[in-house]
Amino acid sequence: MEVIKKQKTNLQLSFKPFDQGLLNAINEKNWTDNDVEISGFQITHPEVGKAIFTLKTKKKDAKAIWNASLASLKKDFAELKKQNK
């Protein structure tokens, strides 16, 4: 992961290699916060490219929302693992 842009309300990250499923899950969690204006990623090339993820907020810290989404996913995966034992 490479940080392209890091401002209070704007976070842009580059992933190579990347997992679209994981990025989609993070994107879905980001949208649960009402302060999010833009959340999504673009793939530069399906086989040899990278994924550019953009998160923009109205006022909240974009990195904090990103980290909260990751923490929520971690909790979800732990619960899923617990259920499948």
N, C-alpha and C positions, 0 to 999 in steps of 0.2 A: 504494500500500500504506500502510495506517495501523496502527500498533501500538496494540492495545487494552489488552493486559496483558503485562508483561514482568517475570517473576520467574525465579529460578534454574531451577526445575523446571516452569515454566508459561509458555507463550508463546501469545498469541492475537493474530492478525493479521486485518485486514479488507482485502479486495481489491474494487475497483470501478474500472474494468471487470476482469473476470477470465476466465481460460481454464481450464475444467474439466480438460482434458487435462493441462495443466502441473501443476495442483494435485494431480491423481491420481498423476502421476509422482513428485512430491515426497513425497506420502503413502506411496507404495510404498517409496521409499528410506528414509523415516523408520522404517518397520517393520523394517528390517534391523538396527537397533540393539536389543539385548535390554533396554535400560533404558527403552524407550518404553512407557508405560502407555496413553496415548490419543493418537491421531493421526487427524485427519480434518477435513473442512470441511462446513459447512452453507450452503446457498444460501437467502437470505431471500425471494427472488422470482425465478423463472426469466428474466424479461425485464428488469425494472427494479431488481432487487435487487443485493445484494453477497454475496460469499463470506466467511464467517467461518471461519478455519482455527485449530484448537486443537491444541497439542502439549504433552503432559504427560509428565514422566519420573519415575523413581523417585528418582534422586540426581543424575544428570548435568545439565549445563547445557543447557537446552532450545534456546537460541539456537545453541550449538555444534553440536548435532545437526542443527538446521535448516540451518546453513551447510555442514555436511559433506554433507548430502543434495544441496544445490545444487551443490557442487563435484563430487560424483559424477555428477550429471546432466550437468553441463558437459563432463566427461570422456567420458561416453557419447555425447553429441551430437557431440563432436569426432571420436570414433572412427567414428561413423556417417557423418559428412561425408567423412572420409578414405576410407572404403570405397566411397562412391558417386561418387568422382571418375573 
